[in-house]
């Protein structure tokens, strides 16, 4: 899942063929607020959630 806000239409377009689930944060009020926008989508999710700000380097797994 990707929470989008700034240039949301461009992000959707660039990742249209991906398996990303997009949640839009219409007014950018910080990272905590962005996470709250995904609350309903994640309500039944039981796994690990990793929250990253949009300007962090892309994390890699040990296999990459």
Secondary structure, DSSP 8 states (H G I E B T S, - for coil): -EEE-TTHHHHHHHTTTS---EEE-SS---HHHHHHHTTTTTTT--S------TTS-----TT-
